[in-house]
Amino acid sequence: MSNSSLKAPIESQNETDIAEYFNHIQRILGEIPEAETRADLATKVTELSAAITATRFFVATKIEDYMELNKRLIKLEKKIKRQSIR
């Protein structure tokens, strides 16, 4: 039985994209049928839960980044409009 936790996506959000998180989840899902004992299955379910939580956090962070960038772009757009009116 392989150790999926060693294959976890890189923590750096700038270097990791969402596909890596989904690939990690897919790897764990692929290993679940290989679980030989209930303990192995419990370990895989725990790893899957952690991977899903990490994916949710990554997506939430990207959404927050997008919202912040959008706010900055709106401010810049307003500033440009004010300057063009003058």
PDB file as gemmi writes it, atoms N, CA and C in Angstrom:
CRYST1    1.000    1.000    1.000  90.00  90.00  90.00 P 1                      
ATOM      1  N   MET A   1       0.848  -1.177   0.000  1.00  0.00           N  
ATOM      2  CA  MET A   1       0.000   0.000   0.000  1.00  0.00           C  
ATOM      3  C   MET A   1       0.891   1.237   0.000  1.00  0.00           C  
ATOM      4  N   SER A   2       0.681   2.164  -0.948  1.00  0.00           N  
ATOM      5  CA  SER A   2       1.537   3.343  -1.033  1.00  0.00           C  
ATOM      6  C   SER A   2       1.099   4.395  -0.025  1.00  0.00           C  
ATOM      7  N   ASN A   3       1.981   5.323   0.227  1.00  0.00           N  
ATOM      8  CA  ASN A   3       1.698   6.376   1.187  1.00  0.00           C  
ATOM      9  C   ASN A   3       1.316   7.640   0.431  1.00  0.00           C  
ATOM     10  N   SER A   4       0.024   7.898   0.245  1.00  0.00           N  
ATOM     11  CA  SER A   4      -0.464   9.035  -0.526  1.00  0.00           C  
ATOM     12  C   SER A   4      -0.088  10.362   0.087  1.00  0.00           C  
ATOM     13  N   SER A   5       0.055  10.399   1.398  1.00  0.00           N  
ATOM     14  CA  SER A   5       0.341  11.677   2.038  1.00  0.00           C  
ATOM     15  C   SER A   5       1.685  12.231   1.584  1.00  0.00           C  
ATOM     16  N   LEU A   6       2.580  11.380   1.118  1.00  0.00           N  
ATOM     17  CA  LEU A   6       3.857  11.862   0.611  1.00  0.00           C  
ATOM     18  C   LEU A   6       3.717  12.485  -0.768  1.00  0.00           C  
ATOM     19  N   LYS A   7       2.590  12.251  -1.427  1.00  0.00           N  
ATOM     20  CA  LYS A   7       2.355  12.775  -2.764  1.00  0.00           C  
ATOM     21  C   LYS A   7       1.497  14.040  -2.729  1.00  0.00           C  
ATOM     22  N   ALA A   8       1.321  14.612  -1.561  1.00  0.00           N  
ATOM     23  CA  ALA A   8       0.451  15.775  -1.429  1.00  0.00           C  
ATOM     24  C   ALA A   8       0.955  16.922  -2.289  1.00  0.00           C  
ATOM     25  N   PRO A   9       0.043  17.745  -2.790  1.00  0.00           N  
ATOM     26  CA  PRO A   9       0.446  18.881  -3.617  1.00  0.00           C  
ATOM     27  C   PRO A   9       1.364  19.833  -2.863  1.00  0.00           C  
ATOM     28  N   ILE A  10       2.171  20.535  -3.609  1.00  0.00           N  
ATOM     29  CA  ILE A  10       3.081  21.537  -3.056  1.00  0.00           C  
ATOM     30  C   ILE A  10       2.250  22.606  -2.353  1.00  0.00           C  
ATOM     31  N   GLU A  11       2.707  23.072  -1.214  1.00  0.00           N  
ATOM     32  CA  GLU A  11       1.943  24.048  -0.443  1.00  0.00           C  
ATOM     33  C   GLU A  11       1.947  25.437  -1.073  1.00  0.00           C  
ATOM     34  N   SER A  12       2.975  25.757  -1.846  1.00  0.00           N  
ATOM     35  CA  SER A  12       3.053  27.084  -2.449  1.00  0.00           C  
ATOM     36  C   SER A  12       1.916  27.277  -3.442  1.00  0.00           C  
ATOM     37  N   GLN A  13       1.052  28.222  -3.167  1.00  0.00           N  
ATOM     38  CA  GLN A  13      -0.106  28.443  -4.020  1.00  0.00           C  
ATOM     39  C   GLN A  13       0.293  28.989  -5.380  1.00  0.00           C  
ATOM     40  N   ASN A  14       1.445  29.652  -5.472  1.00  0.00           N  
ATOM     41  CA  ASN A  14       1.879  30.186  -6.749  1.00  0.00           C  
ATOM     42  C   ASN A  14       2.382  29.085  -7.672  1.00  0.00           C  
ATOM     43  N   GLU A  15       2.817  27.981  -7.122  1.00  0.00           N  
ATOM     44  CA  GLU A  15       3.389  26.900  -7.918  1.00  0.00           C  
ATOM     45  C   GLU A  15       2.398  25.776  -8.181  1.00  0.00           C  
ATOM     46  N   THR A  16       1.271  25.802  -7.529  1.00  0.00           N  
ATOM     47  CA  THR A  16       0.336  24.689  -7.611  1.00  0.00           C  
ATOM     48  C   THR A  16      -0.961  25.160  -8.241  1.00  0.00           C  
ATOM     49  N   ASP A  17      -1.478  24.393  -9.161  1.00  0.00           N  
ATOM     50  CA  ASP A  17      -2.793  24.745  -9.692  1.00  0.00           C  
ATOM     51  C   ASP A  17      -3.819  23.703  -9.253  1.00  0.00           C  
ATOM     52  N   ILE A  18      -5.050  24.009  -9.522  1.00  0.00           N  
ATOM     53  CA  ILE A  18      -6.143  23.175  -9.022  1.00  0.00           C  
ATOM     54  C   ILE A  18      -6.061  21.744  -9.548  1.00  0.00           C  
ATOM     55  N   ALA A  19      -5.510  21.561 -10.732  1.00  0.00           N  
ATOM     56  CA  ALA A  19      -5.406  20.211 -11.304  1.00  0.00           C  
ATOM     57  C   ALA A  19      -4.575  19.295 -10.418  1.00  0.00           C  
ATOM     58  N   GLU A  20      -3.537  19.825  -9.799  1.00  0.00           N  
ATOM     59  CA  GLU A  20      -2.713  19.007  -8.914  1.00  0.00           C  
ATOM     60  C   GLU A  20      -3.510  18.525  -7.707  1.00  0.00           C  
ATOM     61  N   TYR A  21      -4.373  19.376  -7.191  1.00  0.00           N  
ATOM     62  CA  TYR A  21      -5.210  18.978  -6.061  1.00  0.00           C  
ATOM     63  C   TYR A  21      -6.181  17.872  -6.476  1.00  0.00           C  
ATOM     64  N   PHE A  22      -6.815  18.042  -7.637  1.00  0.00           N  
ATOM     65  CA  PHE A  22      -7.746  17.016  -8.105  1.00  0.00           C  
ATOM     66  C   PHE A  22      -7.015  15.716  -8.440  1.00  0.00           C  
ATOM     67  N   ASN A  23      -5.822  15.821  -9.004  1.00  0.00           N  
ATOM     68  CA  ASN A  23      -5.038  14.613  -9.289  1.00  0.00           C  
ATOM     69  C   ASN A  23      -4.696  13.874  -7.998  1.00  0.00           C  
ATOM     70  N   HIS A  24      -4.388  14.625  -6.959  1.00  0.00           N  
ATOM     71  CA  HIS A  24      -4.080  14.015  -5.663  1.00  0.00           C  
ATOM     72  C   HIS A  24      -5.304  13.261  -5.126  1.00  0.00           C  
ATOM     73  N   ILE A  25      -6.465  13.890  -5.228  1.00  0.00           N  
ATOM     74  CA  ILE A  25      -7.703  13.240  -4.790  1.00  0.00           C  
ATOM     75  C   ILE A  25      -7.946  11.973  -5.613  1.00  0.00           C  
ATOM     76  N   GLN A  26      -7.731  12.059  -6.919  1.00  0.00           N  
ATOM     77  CA  GLN A  26      -7.913  10.892  -7.789  1.00  0.00           C  
ATOM     78  C   GLN A  26      -6.973   9.753  -7.401  1.00  0.00           C  
ATOM     79  N   ARG A  27      -5.726  10.079  -7.063  1.00  0.00           N  
ATOM     80  CA  ARG A  27      -4.770   9.044  -6.637  1.00  0.00           C  
ATOM     81  C   ARG A  27      -5.282   8.324  -5.394  1.00  0.00           C  
ATOM     82  N   ILE A  28      -5.764   9.102  -4.434  1.00  0.00           N  
ATOM     83  CA  ILE A  28      -6.275   8.493  -3.197  1.00  0.00           C  
ATOM     84  C   ILE A  28      -7.498   7.627  -3.498  1.00  0.00           C  
ATOM     85  N   LEU A  29      -8.410   8.152  -4.315  1.00  0.00           N  
ATOM     86  CA  LEU A  29      -9.599   7.370  -4.676  1.00  0.00           C  
ATOM     87  C   LEU A  29      -9.210   6.062  -5.361  1.00  0.00           C  
ATOM     88  N   GLY A  30      -8.160   6.108  -6.169  1.00  0.00           N  
ATOM     89  CA  GLY A  30      -7.687   4.906  -6.841  1.00  0.00           C  
ATOM     90  C   GLY A  30      -7.082   3.890  -5.890  1.00  0.00           C  
ATOM     91  N   GLU A  31      -6.582   4.360  -4.761  1.00  0.00           N  
ATOM     92  CA  GLU A  31      -5.956   3.472  -3.780  1.00  0.00           C  
ATOM     93  C   GLU A  31      -6.969   2.853  -2.810  1.00  0.00           C  
ATOM     94  N   ILE A  32      -8.143   3.424  -2.718  1.00  0.00           N  
ATOM     95  CA  ILE A  32      -9.146   2.916  -1.772  1.00  0.00           C  
ATOM     96  C   ILE A  32      -9.503   1.445  -2.037  1.00  0.00           C  
ATOM     97  N   PRO A  33      -9.732   1.037  -3.294  1.00  0.00           N  
ATOM     98  CA  PRO A  33     -10.050  -0.382  -3.513  1.00  0.00           C  
ATOM     99  C   PRO A  33      -8.906  -1.327  -3.128  1.00  0.00           C  
ATOM    100  N   GLU A  34      -7.682  -0.796  -3.042  1.00  0.00           N  
ATOM    101  CA  GLU A  34      -6.528  -1.620  -2.680  1.00  0.00           C  
ATOM    102  C   GLU A  34      -6.400  -1.833  -1.169  1.00  0.00           C  
ATOM    103  N   ALA A  35      -7.206  -1.120  -0.394  1.00  0.00           N  
ATOM    104  CA  ALA A  35      -7.126  -1.245   1.066  1.00  0.00           C  
ATOM    105  C   ALA A  35      -7.430  -2.685   1.473  1.00  0.00           C  
ATOM    106  N   GLU A  36      -6.519  -3.258   2.237  1.00  0.00           N  
ATOM    107  CA  GLU A  36      -6.660  -4.666   2.614  1.00  0.00           C  
ATOM    108  C   GLU A  36      -7.356  -4.857   3.959  1.00  0.00           C  
ATOM    109  N   THR A  37      -7.300  -3.849   4.800  1.00  0.00           N  
ATOM    110  CA  THR A  37      -7.920  -3.960   6.122  1.00  0.00           C  
ATOM    111  C   THR A  37      -8.783  -2.733   6.375  1.00  0.00           C  
ATOM    112  N   ARG A  38      -9.574  -2.810   7.413  1.00  0.00           N  
ATOM    113  CA  ARG A  38     -10.377  -1.637   7.787  1.00  0.00           C  
ATOM    114  C   ARG A  38      -9.477  -0.475   8.192  1.00  0.00           C  
ATOM    115  N   ALA A  39      -8.361  -0.789   8.809  1.00  0.00           N  
ATOM    116  CA  ALA A  39      -7.415   0.264   9.202  1.00  0.00           C  
ATOM    117  C   ALA A  39      -6.849   0.955   7.966  1.00  0.00           C  
ATOM    118  N   ASP A  40      -6.519   0.167   6.932  1.00  0.00           N  
ATOM    119  CA  ASP A  40      -6.037   0.751   5.675  1.00  0.00           C  
ATOM    120  C   ASP A  40      -7.110   1.642   5.058  1.00  0.00           C  
ATOM    121  N   LEU A  41      -8.336   1.155   5.070  1.00  0.00           N  
ATOM    122  CA  LEU A  41      -9.448   1.925   4.521  1.00  0.00           C  
ATOM    123  C   LEU A  41      -9.649   3.216   5.314  1.00  0.00           C  
ATOM    124  N   ALA A  42      -9.579   3.121   6.625  1.00  0.00           N  
ATOM    125  CA  ALA A  42      -9.728   4.312   7.471  1.00  0.00           C  
ATOM    126  C   ALA A  42      -8.629   5.324   7.173  1.00  0.00           C  
ATOM    127  N   THR A  43      -7.419   4.834   6.953  1.00  0.00           N  
ATOM    128  CA  THR A  43      -6.304   5.724   6.620  1.00  0.00           C  
ATOM    129  C   THR A  43      -6.570   6.435   5.302  1.00  0.00           C  
ATOM    130  N   LYS A  44      -7.039   5.702   4.306  1.00  0.00           N  
ATOM    131  CA  LYS A  44      -7.330   6.292   2.991  1.00  0.00           C  
ATOM    132  C   LYS A  44      -8.455   7.315   3.088  1.00  0.00           C  
ATOM    133  N   VAL A  45      -9.477   6.999   3.865  1.00  0.00           N  
ATOM    134  CA  VAL A  45     -10.590   7.937   4.030  1.00  0.00           C  
ATOM    135  C   VAL A  45     -10.099   9.208   4.722  1.00  0.00           C  
ATOM    136  N   THR A  46      -9.224   9.060   5.700  1.00  0.00           N  
ATOM    137  CA  THR A  46      -8.649  10.220   6.384  1.00  0.00           C  
ATOM    138  C   THR A  46      -7.816  11.049   5.413  1.00  0.00           C  
ATOM    139  N   GLU A  47      -7.009  10.382   4.593  1.00  0.00           N  
ATOM    140  CA  GLU A  47      -6.199  11.085   3.595  1.00  0.00           C  
ATOM    141  C   GLU A  47      -7.091  11.798   2.583  1.00  0.00           C  
ATOM    142  N   LEU A  48      -8.170  11.136   2.176  1.00  0.00           N  
ATOM    143  CA  LEU A  48      -9.103  11.737   1.229  1.00  0.00           C  
ATOM    144  C   LEU A  48      -9.757  12.973   1.826  1.00  0.00           C  
ATOM    145  N   SER A  49     -10.166  12.879   3.066  1.00  0.00           N  
ATOM    146  CA  SER A  49     -10.777  14.017   3.749  1.00  0.00           C  
ATOM    147  C   SER A  49      -9.806  15.194   3.820  1.00  0.00           C  
ATOM    148  N   ALA A  50      -8.556  14.910   4.158  1.00  0.00           N  
ATOM    149  CA  ALA A  50      -7.541  15.968   4.232  1.00  0.00           C  
ATOM    150  C   ALA A  50      -7.298  16.586   2.859  1.00  0.00           C  
ATOM    151  N   ALA A  51      -7.278  15.766   1.824  1.00  0.00           N  
ATOM    152  CA  ALA A  51      -7.059  16.269   0.467  1.00  0.00           C  
ATOM    153  C   ALA A  51      -8.218  17.153   0.016  1.00  0.00           C  
ATOM    154  N   ILE A  52      -9.431  16.755   0.349  1.00  0.00           N  
ATOM    155  CA  ILE A  52     -10.606  17.559  -0.006  1.00  0.00           C  
ATOM    156  C   ILE A  52     -10.577  18.886   0.744  1.00  0.00           C  
ATOM    157  N   THR A  53     -10.218  18.849   2.013  1.00  0.00           N  
ATOM    158  CA  THR A  53     -10.114  20.083   2.804  1.00  0.00           C  
ATOM    159  C   THR A  53      -9.053  21.008   2.219  1.00  0.00           C  
ATOM    160  N   ALA A  54      -7.907  20.456   1.851  1.00  0.00           N  
ATOM    161  CA  ALA A  54      -6.837  21.262   1.249  1.00  0.00           C  
ATOM    162  C   ALA A  54      -7.300  21.877  -0.067  1.00  0.00           C  
ATOM    163  N   THR A  55      -8.057  21.119  -0.848  1.00  0.00           N  
ATOM    164  CA  THR A  55      -8.568  21.628  -2.124  1.00  0.00           C  
ATOM    165  C   THR A  55      -9.550  22.766  -1.885  1.00  0.00           C  
ATOM    166  N   ARG A  56     -10.426  22.586  -0.922  1.00  0.00           N  
ATOM    167  CA  ARG A  56     -11.384  23.659  -0.592  1.00  0.00           C  
ATOM    168  C   ARG A  56     -10.653  24.924  -0.153  1.00  0.00           C  
ATOM    169  N   PHE A  57      -9.640  24.763   0.681  1.00  0.00           N  
ATOM    170  CA  PHE A  57      -8.875  25.917   1.149  1.00  0.00           C  
ATOM    171  C   PHE A  57      -8.180  26.604  -0.024  1.00  0.00           C  
ATOM    172  N   PHE A  58      -7.580  25.820  -0.916  1.00  0.00           N  
ATOM    173  CA  PHE A  58      -6.902  26.377  -2.086  1.00  0.00           C  
ATOM    174  C   PHE A  58      -7.877  27.189  -2.935  1.00  0.00           C  
ATOM    175  N   VAL A  59      -9.049  26.615  -3.206  1.00  0.00           N  
ATOM    176  CA  VAL A  59     -10.047  27.301  -4.022  1.00  0.00           C  
ATOM    177  C   VAL A  59     -10.523  28.576  -3.321  1.00  0.00           C  
ATOM    178  N   ALA A  60     -10.777  28.502  -2.026  1.00  0.00           N  
ATOM    179  CA  ALA A  60     -11.219  29.688  -1.277  1.00  0.00           C  
ATOM    180  C   ALA A  60     -10.168  30.783  -1.329  1.00  0.00           C  
ATOM    181  N   THR A  61      -8.907  30.398  -1.218  1.00  0.00           N  
ATOM    182  CA  THR A  61      -7.820  31.376  -1.280  1.00  0.00           C  
ATOM    183  C   THR A  61      -7.768  32.030  -2.652  1.00  0.00           C  
ATOM    184  N   LYS A  62      -7.926  31.238  -3.695  1.00  0.00           N  
ATOM    185  CA  LYS A  62      -7.915  31.789  -5.055  1.00  0.00           C  
ATOM    186  C   LYS A  62      -9.092  32.738  -5.257  1.00  0.00           C  
ATOM    187  N   ILE A  63     -10.244  32.399  -4.702  1.00  0.00           N  
ATOM    188  CA  ILE A  63     -11.407  33.282  -4.813  1.00  0.00           C  
ATOM    189  C   ILE A  63     -11.130  34.594  -4.091  1.00  0.00           C  
ATOM    190  N   GLU A  64     -10.553  34.522  -2.895  1.00  0.00           N  
ATOM    191  CA  GLU A  64     -10.208  35.740  -2.160  1.00  0.00           C  
ATOM    192  C   GLU A  64      -9.207  36.580  -2.946  1.00  0.00           C  
ATOM    193  N   ASP A  65      -8.218  35.926  -3.551  1.00  0.00           N  
ATOM    194  CA  ASP A  65      -7.235  36.643  -4.371  1.00  0.00           C  
ATOM    195  C   ASP A  65      -7.919  37.340  -5.543  1.00  0.00           C  
ATOM    196  N   TYR A  66      -8.837  36.636  -6.186  1.00  0.00           N  
ATOM    197  CA  TYR A  66      -9.569  37.200  -7.310  1.00  0.00           C  
ATOM    198  C   TYR A  66     -10.392  38.409  -6.864  1.00  0.00           C  
ATOM    199  N   MET A  67     -11.069  38.280  -5.731  1.00  0.00           N  
ATOM    200  CA  MET A  67     -11.898  39.379  -5.241  1.00  0.00           C  
ATOM    201  C   MET A  67     -11.041  40.607  -4.930  1.00  0.00           C  
ATOM    202  N   GLU A  68      -9.882  40.392  -4.325  1.00  0.00           N  
ATOM    203  CA  GLU A  68      -8.980  41.503  -4.020  1.00  0.00           C  
ATOM    204  C   GLU A  68      -8.473  42.150  -5.309  1.00  0.00           C  
ATOM    205  N   LEU A  69      -8.094  41.339  -6.270  1.00  0.00           N  
ATOM    206  CA  LEU A  69      -7.631  41.864  -7.552  1.00  0.00           C  
ATOM    207  C   LEU A  69      -8.745  42.632  -8.245  1.00  0.00           C  
ATOM    208  N   ASN A  70      -9.954  42.112  -8.184  1.00  0.00           N  
ATOM    209  CA  ASN A  70     -11.093  42.783  -8.797  1.00  0.00           C  
ATOM    210  C   ASN A  70     -11.332  44.153  -8.156  1.00  0.00           C  
ATOM    211  N   LYS A  71     -11.224  44.232  -6.830  1.00  0.00           N  
ATOM    212  CA  LYS A  71     -11.376  45.518  -6.136  1.00  0.00           C  
ATOM    213  C   LYS A  71     -10.329  46.512  -6.617  1.00  0.00           C  
ATOM    214  N   ARG A  72      -9.095  46.040  -6.734  1.00  0.00           N  
ATOM    215  CA  ARG A  72      -8.012  46.918  -7.181  1.00  0.00           C  
ATOM    216  C   ARG A  72      -8.238  47.389  -8.615  1.00  0.00           C  
ATOM    217  N   LEU A  73      -8.728  46.500  -9.462  1.00  0.00           N  
ATOM    218  CA  LEU A  73      -8.999  46.872 -10.849  1.00  0.00           C  
ATOM    219  C   LEU A  73     -10.140  47.882 -10.941  1.00  0.00           C  
ATOM    220  N   ILE A  74     -11.150  47.723 -10.114  1.00  0.00           N  
ATOM    221  CA  ILE A  74     -12.268  48.675 -10.099  1.00  0.00           C  
ATOM    222  C   ILE A  74     -11.773  50.052  -9.678  1.00  0.00           C  
ATOM    223  N   LYS A  75     -10.927  50.101  -8.642  1.00  0.00           N  
ATOM    224  CA  LYS A  75     -10.365  51.384  -8.205  1.00  0.00           C  
ATOM    225  C   LYS A  75      -9.541  52.021  -9.315  1.00  0.00           C  
ATOM    226  N   LEU A  76      -8.739  51.215  -9.991  1.00  0.00           N  
ATOM    227  CA  LEU A  76      -7.914  51.723 -11.083  1.00  0.00           C  
ATOM    228  C   LEU A  76      -8.783  52.228 -12.225  1.00  0.00           C  
ATOM    229  N   GLU A  77      -9.832  51.506 -12.531  1.00  0.00           N  
ATOM    230  CA  GLU A  77     -10.757  51.908 -13.589  1.00  0.00           C  
ATOM    231  C   GLU A  77     -11.416  53.245 -13.252  1.00  0.00           C  
ATOM    232  N   LYS A  78     -11.831  53.417 -12.008  1.00  0.00           N  
ATOM    233  CA  LYS A  78     -12.437  54.679 -11.579  1.00  0.00           C  
ATOM    234  C   LYS A  78     -11.432  55.820 -11.683  1.00  0.00           C  
ATOM    235  N   LYS A  79     -10.198  55.553 -11.294  1.00  0.00           N  
ATOM    236  CA  LYS A  79      -9.149  56.572 -11.360  1.00  0.00           C  
ATOM    237  C   LYS A  79      -8.903  56.985 -12.812  1.00  0.00           C  
ATOM    238  N   ILE A  80      -8.871  56.028 -13.705  1.00  0.00           N  
ATOM    239  CA  ILE A  80      -8.659  56.325 -15.127  1.00  0.00           C  
ATOM    240  C   ILE A  80      -9.824  57.135 -15.675  1.00  0.00           C  
ATOM    241  N   LYS A  81     -11.041  56.781 -15.298  1.00  0.00           N  
ATOM    242  CA  LYS A  81     -12.216  57.522 -15.759  1.00  0.00           C  
ATOM    243  C   LYS A  81     -12.170  58.962 -15.264  1.00  0.00           C  
ATOM    244  N   ARG A  82     -11.783  59.154 -13.989  1.00  0.00           N  
ATOM    245  CA  ARG A  82     -11.691  60.509 -13.437  1.00  0.00           C  
ATOM    246  C   ARG A  82     -10.651  61.328 -14.189  1.00  0.00           C  
ATOM    247  N   GLN A  83      -9.537  60.715 -14.514  1.00  0.00           N  
ATOM    248  CA  GLN A  83      -8.480  61.434 -15.221  1.00  0.00           C  
ATOM    249  C   GLN A  83      -8.894  61.766 -16.650  1.00  0.00           C  
ATOM    250  N   SER A  84      -9.651  60.904 -17.284  1.00  0.00           N  
ATOM    251  CA  SER A  84     -10.065  61.162 -18.665  1.00  0.00           C  
ATOM    252  C   SER A  84     -11.160  62.219 -18.727  1.00  0.00           C  
ATOM    253  N   ILE A  85     -11.903  62.400 -17.634  1.00  0.00           N  
ATOM    254  CA  ILE A  85     -12.947  63.426 -17.584  1.00  0.00           C  
ATOM    255  C   ILE A  85     -12.311  64.807 -17.493  1.00  0.00           C  
ATOM    256  N   ARG A  86     -11.201  64.912 -16.823  1.00  0.00           N  
ATOM    257  CA  ARG A  86     -10.543  66.212 -16.625  1.00  0.00           C  
ATOM    258  C   ARG A  86      -9.994  66.761 -17.873  1.00  0.00           C  
TER     259      ARG A  86                                                      
END                                                                             
